[in-house]
Amino acid sequence: MRLIYNAGIFFYSAIAWIIAPFNQKAHAWVDGRKNWFDSLKQKVIPGEKYIWIHCASLGEFEQGRPVIESLKKEKPASRILLTFFSPSGYEIRKDYPLADIICYLPYDTLGNAEKFISLVNPSIVILVKYEFWDNFISAIYRKHIPLYLISGIFRKEQHFFKWYGGFFRKMLRKFTRIFVQDMESSDLLGAIGITNVVVAGDTRFDRVAEIAARAKEIPLIELFRGDQKLFLAGSSWKQDEEIIARYINLHPENMKWVFAPHEIDRENIDRLEKLFTVKCVRFSGFSDESKDARVMIMDNIGMLSSAYRYAGIAAVGGGFGKGIHNILEPACWSIPVLFGPNYGKFREAVDLINLGGAKSFNDYPGFEEILDRWISDAALYQKAAALAGEYVNKNMGATSLIMKEIV
């Protein structure tokens, strides 16, 4: 099986090299790993203690971030090495100030793994959520370096739980401790003999609580909202927007409406504006004279998490694509949340729907029914809002459990 695995790594890397000239993401993926050893050698300070934290992409970084910040407080003398697999994570967080070194993870070959571990000689290694690279895990294990997985989540359809999964199960046995998000993951691992498991929860709850505590005031949104209830569509995509816009055009006076689209390029903002038959204003062009607009489009980045504080109801995009964006950011403000149908792989979405703090819609009639009920039934709305906030509060604390074990 190891031969097949290593061949797969080779072919994956070769394909990336072939398509790199024609694909921007592949080009960044390949270019970021060129001469990785020499580049890393210039940054590593011999004799220093490094804690190595690896994230697949941006979402995993946000899960790892509370642990990084806690490590910096508990172990200020230690240096942080942060690696990414994906360009989307690296490019956005390559200047993260709490990490001493930030780079791509080299291809998972036996030679690369041995050279990387020998050069960095980490005192602790932390993998976030997933990313099981056999050659790196084996090299860490041979060096007797403590290896942790945090915010892990497992499903029965994964390789570990298949008849052919022996090779992948061996990787899990090499971890010092596996911190999982839920009991279901713990039970699945226990059924295949993996006992080095702790149910700690998801560090994202700690992260969103911290973000909310640091939220900035946005006077323009407050002025736009006035004394009305506000609906905020965060990280919205075309299919979400078309359904919500149809409702707005039919019922513009029910609330004030703010969109923070996932893509803020000029072409996309122009497209979004054309969906509305009511007065619409961009955040960058808002003034006292445009307070009577019914819709505001946030044509900037970095403000969404703070903007949720002004909302009464939120819709989070992505549910008609690969999966929903962060629904915990609005939920932590005790806001009921709406999203599209592709949410099954997101534990927090399933939990919130089961509790009643969130709803999913497949089409316009479904969206209309949910929103009309929350608007017309004050008791139902208040219950949904309270359940959303309580869910986040009850699930905080994963970071402190993890830190007790690591420190």
NORMOVEN-V919215 format. One record per residue. PSI is psi as a letter, one per 30 degrees, with the letter a starting at -180 (999 if undefined). NEAR is the number of other ideal C-beta (glycine too) atoms within 12 Angstrom. Layout:
BEGIN
((PSI/NEAR) (PSI/NEAR))
END
This chain:
BEGIN
((e/18) (e/19) (e/12) (e/15) (e/26) (e/24) (e/14) (e/21) (e/27) (e/21) (e/15) (e/22) (e/23) (e/16) (e/17) (e/29) (e/21) (e/15) (f/18) (e/22) (f/12) (f/13) (k/17) (e/15) (e/21) (e/23) (e/20) (e/25) (e/31) (e/28) (e/22) (f/31) (f/33) (k/20) (h/15) (e/28) (e/25) (e/15) (e/20) (e/31) (e/18) (f/14) (f/23) (k/28) (j/18) (k/14) (f/10) (l/20) (k/23) (k/34) (j/40) (k/43) (k/52) (k/47) (k/43) (e/29) (a/29) (e/26) (e/36) (e/39) (e/40) (f/35) (e/44) (f/48) (e/36) (e/38) (e/47) (e/43) (e/26) (e/33) (e/36) (e/25) (e/17) (e/20) (i/22) (f/15) (f/16) (k/28) (k/31) (k/39) (k/39) (k/41) (l/45) (l/37) (e/37) (k/28) (e/28) (f/23) (e/36) (e/32) (e/23) (e/21) (g/30) (f/22) (g/11) (k/29) (f/14) (f/28) (k/32) (e/28) (k/31) (k/32) (l/38) (l/39) (k/41) (l/37) (k/32) (i/33) (l/28) (e/25) (e/20) (e/28) (e/30) (e/22) (e/23) (e/40) (e/35) (e/21) (e/29) (e/42) (h/27) (k/35) (f/29) (k/37) (k/41) (k/49) (k/40) (j/44) (d/38) (b/32) (i/33) (j/35) (j/35) (e/30) (e/31) (e/38) (e/34) (e/28) (e/32) (e/36) (e/23) (f/17) (f/24) (h/16) (k/29) (k/24) (k/38) (k/41) (k/46) (l/47) (h/47) (k/44) (k/36) (k/38) (l/24) (f/17) (f/12) (l/23) (e/25) (f/30) (g/25) (l/17) (f/11) (g/14) (g/25) (e/18) (e/24) (e/29) (e/27) (e/23) (e/34) (e/38) (f/25) (f/32) (k/33) (e/26) (k/31) (j/39) (j/43) (l/38) (e/38) (l/27) (e/18) (e/22) (e/35) (e/25) (e/19) (e/30) (e/36) (e/21) (f/18) (g/27) (g/17) (j/30) (f/16) (h/23) (k/33) (k/31) (j/28) (f/38) (a/36) (k/44) (f/45) (f/39) (e/39) (e/37) (e/37) (e/38) (e/30) (e/24) (e/30) (e/28) (f/16) (g/13) (k/25) (l/20) (k/14) (i/29) (e/16) (e/29) (e/34) (e/23) (e/25) (e/38) (e/28) (b/19) (g/12) (l/24) (k/26) (k/34) (k/42) (k/45) (j/50) (k/44) (h/37) (l/43) (l/33) (e/25) (e/28) (e/41) (e/40) (e/26) (e/34) (e/45) (e/35) (e/24) (e/39) (e/36) (f/25) (e/19) (h/22) (f/24) (f/16) (e/25) (l/35) (l/35) (k/45) (k/47) (k/48) (i/45) (l/40) (e/31) (k/25) (g/26) (l/13) (e/15) (e/14) (e/21) (e/29) (e/17) (e/22) (e/37) (e/26) (f/18) (f/30) (k/27) (f/17) (l/25) (k/23) (k/34) (k/32) (k/28) (e/32) (f/18) (g/19) (k/29) (l/16) (f/13) (f/12) (g/21) (f/21) (f/21) (k/31) (f/32) (k/37) (k/48) (k/41) (j/40) (h/28) (l/22) (l/20) (g/17) (f/29) (e/38) (e/37) (e/30) (f/41) (f/44) (f/30) (f/39) (l/44) (f/34) (k/43) (k/52) (k/50) (k/49) (l/40) (f/34) (f/40) (g/30) (b/22) (f/17) (l/25) (l/43) (a/38) (j/36) (f/44) (f/46) (e/38) (e/51) (e/46) (f/39) (g/37) (h/28) (k/42) (k/43) (k/54) (k/46) (l/49) (a/41) (f/25) (i/24) (g/33) (f/19) (g/21) (j/33) (e/33) (e/42) (e/34) (e/24) (e/30) (e/38) (e/31) (e/16) (e/26) (g/24) (f/41) (l/40) (l/38) (k/31) (k/34) (f/22) (a/20) (e/24) (e/14) (e/21) (e/37) (e/26) (e/20) (e/34) (e/38) (e/23) (e/23) (e/35) (e/24) (f/15) (j/16) (e/14) (e/12) (e/21) (e/28) (e/19) (e/20) (e/36) (e/33) (e/22) (e/28) (e/44) (e/32) (e/22) (e/38) (e/41) (e/22) (f/22) (g/34) (l/28) (f/22) (e/37) (e/37) (e/22) (e/30) (e/39) (e/29) (e/17) (e/26) (e/31) (999/21))
END
